Structure formats: C-alpha cells, structure tokens
C-alpha cells in the first residue's frame, strides 16, 4: 500500500478530502505536465434540479465533485495557485439513482465533522473506485477557480459519464454537515455552487464527438464555472488520463 493519508474536513462551505503522502498523479490528454492530487470536494443543491457548477446542454445536476491537482513543475499547491498552467481539475456530475456503496467511505464520517473547521482522518482508499467506469469522454477548457480569488489558472476536464448516488446519500450532504460553528444556529451547507459566468471567448473542446440539442442557446454567453458546456466550439481528439490516479493497493 502506498504511503498515503486522507483527511476529511468541513470548511463551512463544503466537505473536502485532502490527500498527502506519496504523490498521486495524472498526465496526458493535452496536459502540459504531470499534475499531483491536492484534494477533492463537492458542490450540491438543496433540490435535485440544481447543485452542479456546470450544465450540459442546459441541464444542471444535483451534485458535482472536483478533484484538484497542481502542476508538478511548482513546489506545491500554493505556488501553483495563480499560475496559468498551475491547476488541473477533474469534474464529475452526479445523478440520483441507486445507492452507491463506494461513497459511504466518505459519507459515514460526516457525523464526525458536522460543524465548521472540524476534521478527521479516514481510512485510505483508491480514489479511482469513486469514478465512472468510462473516462474516455470529457469536455476540456481553460478557466478559473470557482471560489475566491477565482484565479484563471485551471485546466478543466468535465466527464460525460455521470456518477449515480441515492437520494438518501444526497440528503446526508444536505443535512449532516453544517456551515456554522458548534455553538451557533444550525445552518445546512447547500447550494454551495457558483452561478453561471461569462464565456469571455473561451473555446471548449471535447475528447469525442457529442450530440447537443441544436435548439439550445448559450444563454447570452453566460456560463457555468467560467465556461459554458452548452455550445462546444471545437472538437479535439485527446488521449487522456494515461496514469489516472496512480494508486496501487
């Protein structure tokens, strides 16, 4: 087993899981270098019709997971944060469906971090297990962080295949972790997603052809998470994630 540790934290606006120890990396698919995992976190809505920071052809999803990496050419995440090629984020969209046992590895610990700034170490697991089986299809664009200071430093990859999770499990995100400190009025973390932003002439590529609704407009050029996925402006053949989550257990 690799020398890895995982720490789950409630920072008051999401739950995030920080990975430390032997580097876990991705490369390929047009990325300029090897990128090392820093953490992953979630955005979700109070209702199933919203919560994701990206929409596909006008459709929003109840939750989105971001796996954040920094470019290994920089010393650490902090140094890479504001560089044009500093970060690479993999985005995964969720749909309500069957119970997903693999996510219980995270959800079962929510009772240990119900309030802001609480954290707990959890058992290490292979992050690849959380992801969809098919990773061939994804959108790619260069954009920004979706939380302040919103640096334009992110190479985004948003995957076609969604992750299925049950309504009960979504409710654990909505009602078990709170944005308040322990001695304050209970306020659930929900709707912690960034609203649509302007496209600003960005181009969006996709790894394989995708059919979108020709009647869908780009909503006056407004986009989610700094670039719209409604109108794909370029098709590029990419071979991606040759070493996706290089974890051997």
Protein Blocks (a to p, Z undefined) as FASTA:
>chain_A
ZZdddddddehjaccdddedjddddeejhiabdcddfbdcddddfbfkboiabdeehiac
fbdcddddddfkbmblmlmmmgmklpccdddddddddddfklmmmmmmmmmmmbghiacd
dddddfklmpcfblkbccddddddfbdehiafbccdddfbacdddfklmmmmmmmpccbd
fkbccdddehiaccdddfklpacddfbdcdddfkbceehoiaeehiafkbccbdcdddeh
klgoiacZZ
